[in-house]
Amino acid sequence: MAFYSFDSNPTIGSDYSSLFNPFTHHGSGGGLTNGSVQLLPHSLVLDSEKGELVKAPARVGKKGVSEAKALAALKNHSDAERRRRERINAHLSTLRGLVPRNEKMDKAALLAEVIRQVKELKKDSLESSKGFLIPIDADEVKVEHYDSGVGDGTISVRASICCEYRSELLSDLKEALDSLHLKMVKAEMATLGNRVHNVFVLTGYKKGNNDAEAYQLLASSVHHALSSVLDKASISPEYSPRTTLPTKRRRTSYCDTSSSSS
């Protein structure tokens, strides 16, 4: 197939044979010229088999390649977005099946209802777990009066600590409790995931006749010792601020000292 072109606008004479002369000289305009006919490159071509002019095939240059890549990237993005929407809709459909509602809800109302029910279930689980040794989400040190029922001049406290588990936790607890020089009557431990809840019943001798003052002194020393264990966890490299672990809430509490008189 030979490639030629021509401008169809100017009036062409009867000399058609020179129009398709492959040896026509080049004009100054960069195209092929033949008398009054200016031949423009790459517009029409002569099909030697059919003997007629046909549109020249498009040449794929750098621009064409970049456009093809852009179209392929756009298609991939559209496919990924479609799959993402399908996953979201599938999960929303699952949530609609779990929420006991008869009326049809939009996405926002569905998510709000799910949040409400999760909060309600969490509240119910906390209520039902009272009296059981179950770790909670927040770091907590709690000290309260414990009635041992033995009138031998001793006073007892029930101390608990809830925190994240770490390899040095038990050794730190032992060191802190040993520094108090108290008698350990009872010890319990419960784990849930990476959370640990330890409970200790500690007994010491009263100094003086004031039970409330003796309890306050004992509770304060126990609370300070267990709080130091939490402080060690917060400054250890494993829980440094450079890590991505969220900071746990910390709660500390005493039981009312009036309970010691009971």
Secondary structure as a PSIPRED ss2 file (coil, helix, strand):
# PSIPRED VFORMAT (PSIPRED V4.0)

   1 M C   1.000  0.000  0.000
   2 A E   0.000  0.000  1.000
   3 F C   1.000  0.000  0.000
   4 Y C   1.000  0.000  0.000
   5 S C   1.000  0.000  0.000
   6 F C   1.000  0.000  0.000
   7 D C   1.000  0.000  0.000
   8 S C   1.000  0.000  0.000
   9 N C   1.000  0.000  0.000
  10 P C   1.000  0.000  0.000
  11 T C   1.000  0.000  0.000
  12 I C   1.000  0.000  0.000
  13 G C   1.000  0.000  0.000
  14 S C   1.000  0.000  0.000
  15 D C   1.000  0.000  0.000
  16 Y C   1.000  0.000  0.000
  17 S H   0.000  1.000  0.000
  18 S H   0.000  1.000  0.000
  19 L H   0.000  1.000  0.000
  20 F H   0.000  1.000  0.000
  21 N C   1.000  0.000  0.000
  22 P C   1.000  0.000  0.000
  23 F C   1.000  0.000  0.000
  24 T C   1.000  0.000  0.000
  25 H C   1.000  0.000  0.000
  26 H E   0.000  0.000  1.000
  27 G C   1.000  0.000  0.000
  28 S C   1.000  0.000  0.000
  29 G C   1.000  0.000  0.000
  30 G C   1.000  0.000  0.000
  31 G C   1.000  0.000  0.000
  32 L E   0.000  0.000  1.000
  33 T E   0.000  0.000  1.000
  34 N E   0.000  0.000  1.000
  35 G C   1.000  0.000  0.000
  36 S C   1.000  0.000  0.000
  37 V E   0.000  0.000  1.000
  38 Q E   0.000  0.000  1.000
  39 L E   0.000  0.000  1.000
  40 L C   1.000  0.000  0.000
  41 P C   1.000  0.000  0.000
  42 H C   1.000  0.000  0.000
  43 S C   1.000  0.000  0.000
  44 L E   0.000  0.000  1.000
  45 V E   0.000  0.000  1.000
  46 L E   0.000  0.000  1.000
  47 D E   0.000  0.000  1.000
  48 S C   1.000  0.000  0.000
  49 E C   1.000  0.000  0.000
  50 K C   1.000  0.000  0.000
  51 G C   1.000  0.000  0.000
  52 E E   0.000  0.000  1.000
  53 L E   0.000  0.000  1.000
  54 V E   0.000  0.000  1.000
  55 K E   0.000  0.000  1.000
  56 A C   1.000  0.000  0.000
  57 P C   1.000  0.000  0.000
  58 A C   1.000  0.000  0.000
  59 R C   1.000  0.000  0.000
  60 V C   1.000  0.000  0.000
  61 G C   1.000  0.000  0.000
  62 K H   0.000  1.000  0.000
  63 K H   0.000  1.000  0.000
  64 G H   0.000  1.000  0.000
  65 V H   0.000  1.000  0.000
  66 S H   0.000  1.000  0.000
  67 E H   0.000  1.000  0.000
  68 A H   0.000  1.000  0.000
  69 K H   0.000  1.000  0.000
  70 A H   0.000  1.000  0.000
  71 L H   0.000  1.000  0.000
  72 A H   0.000  1.000  0.000
  73 A H   0.000  1.000  0.000
  74 L H   0.000  1.000  0.000
  75 K H   0.000  1.000  0.000
  76 N H   0.000  1.000  0.000
  77 H H   0.000  1.000  0.000
  78 S H   0.000  1.000  0.000
  79 D H   0.000  1.000  0.000
  80 A H   0.000  1.000  0.000
  81 E H   0.000  1.000  0.000
  82 R H   0.000  1.000  0.000
  83 R H   0.000  1.000  0.000
  84 R H   0.000  1.000  0.000
  85 R H   0.000  1.000  0.000
  86 E H   0.000  1.000  0.000
  87 R H   0.000  1.000  0.000
  88 I H   0.000  1.000  0.000
  89 N H   0.000  1.000  0.000
  90 A H   0.000  1.000  0.000
  91 H H   0.000  1.000  0.000
  92 L H   0.000  1.000  0.000
  93 S H   0.000  1.000  0.000
  94 T H   0.000  1.000  0.000
  95 L H   0.000  1.000  0.000
  96 R H   0.000  1.000  0.000
  97 G H   0.000  1.000  0.000
  98 L H   0.000  1.000  0.000
  99 V C   1.000  0.000  0.000
 100 P C   1.000  0.000  0.000
 101 R C   1.000  0.000  0.000
 102 N C   1.000  0.000  0.000
 103 E C   1.000  0.000  0.000
 104 K C   1.000  0.000  0.000
 105 M C   1.000  0.000  0.000
 106 D C   1.000  0.000  0.000
 107 K H   0.000  1.000  0.000
 108 A H   0.000  1.000  0.000
 109 A H   0.000  1.000  0.000
 110 L H   0.000  1.000  0.000
 111 L H   0.000  1.000  0.000
 112 A H   0.000  1.000  0.000
 113 E H   0.000  1.000  0.000
 114 V H   0.000  1.000  0.000
 115 I H   0.000  1.000  0.000
 116 R H   0.000  1.000  0.000
 117 Q H   0.000  1.000  0.000
 118 V H   0.000  1.000  0.000
 119 K H   0.000  1.000  0.000
 120 E H   0.000  1.000  0.000
 121 L H   0.000  1.000  0.000
 122 K H   0.000  1.000  0.000
 123 K H   0.000  1.000  0.000
 124 D H   0.000  1.000  0.000
 125 S H   0.000  1.000  0.000
 126 L H   0.000  1.000  0.000
 127 E H   0.000  1.000  0.000
 128 S H   0.000  1.000  0.000
 129 S C   1.000  0.000  0.000
 130 K C   1.000  0.000  0.000
 131 G C   1.000  0.000  0.000
 132 F C   1.000  0.000  0.000
 133 L C   1.000  0.000  0.000
 134 I C   1.000  0.000  0.000
 135 P C   1.000  0.000  0.000
 136 I C   1.000  0.000  0.000
 137 D C   1.000  0.000  0.000
 138 A C   1.000  0.000  0.000
 139 D E   0.000  0.000  1.000
 140 E E   0.000  0.000  1.000
 141 V E   0.000  0.000  1.000
 142 K E   0.000  0.000  1.000
 143 V E   0.000  0.000  1.000
 144 E E   0.000  0.000  1.000
 145 H E   0.000  0.000  1.000
 146 Y E   0.000  0.000  1.000
 147 D C   1.000  0.000  0.000
 148 S C   1.000  0.000  0.000
 149 G C   1.000  0.000  0.000
 150 V C   1.000  0.000  0.000
 151 G C   1.000  0.000  0.000
 152 D C   1.000  0.000  0.000
 153 G C   1.000  0.000  0.000
 154 T E   0.000  0.000  1.000
 155 I E   0.000  0.000  1.000
 156 S E   0.000  0.000  1.000
 157 V E   0.000  0.000  1.000
 158 R E   0.000  0.000  1.000
 159 A E   0.000  0.000  1.000
 160 S E   0.000  0.000  1.000
 161 I E   0.000  0.000  1.000
 162 C E   0.000  0.000  1.000
 163 C E   0.000  0.000  1.000
 164 E E   0.000  0.000  1.000
 165 Y C   1.000  0.000  0.000
 166 R C   1.000  0.000  0.000
 167 S C   1.000  0.000  0.000
 168 E C   1.000  0.000  0.000
 169 L H   0.000  1.000  0.000
 170 L H   0.000  1.000  0.000
 171 S H   0.000  1.000  0.000
 172 D H   0.000  1.000  0.000
 173 L H   0.000  1.000  0.000
 174 K H   0.000  1.000  0.000
 175 E H   0.000  1.000  0.000
 176 A H   0.000  1.000  0.000
 177 L H   0.000  1.000  0.000
 178 D H   0.000  1.000  0.000
 179 S C   1.000  0.000  0.000
 180 L C   1.000  0.000  0.000
 181 H C   1.000  0.000  0.000
 182 L C   1.000  0.000  0.000
 183 K E   0.000  0.000  1.000
 184 M E   0.000  0.000  1.000
 185 V E   0.000  0.000  1.000
 186 K E   0.000  0.000  1.000
 187 A E   0.000  0.000  1.000
 188 E E   0.000  0.000  1.000
 189 M E   0.000  0.000  1.000
 190 A E   0.000  0.000  1.000
 191 T E   0.000  0.000  1.000
 192 L E   0.000  0.000  1.000
 193 G C   1.000  0.000  0.000
 194 N C   1.000  0.000  0.000
 195 R E   0.000  0.000  1.000
 196 V E   0.000  0.000  1.000
 197 H E   0.000  0.000  1.000
 198 N E   0.000  0.000  1.000
 199 V E   0.000  0.000  1.000
 200 F E   0.000  0.000  1.000
 201 V E   0.000  0.000  1.000
 202 L E   0.000  0.000  1.000
 203 T E   0.000  0.000  1.000
 204 G E   0.000  0.000  1.000
 205 Y E   0.000  0.000  1.000
 206 K C   1.000  0.000  0.000
 207 K C   1.000  0.000  0.000
 208 G C   1.000  0.000  0.000
 209 N C   1.000  0.000  0.000
 210 N C   1.000  0.000  0.000
 211 D H   0.000  1.000  0.000
 212 A H   0.000  1.000  0.000
 213 E H   0.000  1.000  0.000
 214 A H   0.000  1.000  0.000
 215 Y H   0.000  1.000  0.000
 216 Q H   0.000  1.000  0.000
 217 L H   0.000  1.000  0.000
 218 L H   0.000  1.000  0.000
 219 A H   0.000  1.000  0.000
 220 S H   0.000  1.000  0.000
 221 S H   0.000  1.000  0.000
 222 V H   0.000  1.000  0.000
 223 H H   0.000  1.000  0.000
 224 H H   0.000  1.000  0.000
 225 A H   0.000  1.000  0.000
 226 L H   0.000  1.000  0.000
 227 S H   0.000  1.000  0.000
 228 S H   0.000  1.000  0.000
 229 V H   0.000  1.000  0.000
 230 L H   0.000  1.000  0.000
 231 D H   0.000  1.000  0.000
 232 K H   0.000  1.000  0.000
 233 A H   0.000  1.000  0.000
 234 S H   0.000  1.000  0.000
 235 I H   0.000  1.000  0.000
 236 S C   1.000  0.000  0.000
 237 P H   0.000  1.000  0.000
 238 E H   0.000  1.000  0.000
 239 Y H   0.000  1.000  0.000
 240 S C   1.000  0.000  0.000
 241 P C   1.000  0.000  0.000
 242 R C   1.000  0.000  0.000
 243 T C   1.000  0.000  0.000
 244 T C   1.000  0.000  0.000
 245 L C   1.000  0.000  0.000
 246 P C   1.000  0.000  0.000
 247 T C   1.000  0.000  0.000
 248 K C   1.000  0.000  0.000
 249 R C   1.000  0.000  0.000
 250 R E   0.000  0.000  1.000
 251 R E   0.000  0.000  1.000
 252 T E   0.000  0.000  1.000
 253 S E   0.000  0.000  1.000
 254 Y E   0.000  0.000  1.000
 255 C C   1.000  0.000  0.000
 256 D C   1.000  0.000  0.000
 257 T H   0.000  1.000  0.000
 258 S H   0.000  1.000  0.000
 259 S H   0.000  1.000  0.000
 260 S H   0.000  1.000  0.000
 261 S H   0.000  1.000  0.000
 262 S C   1.000  0.000  0.000
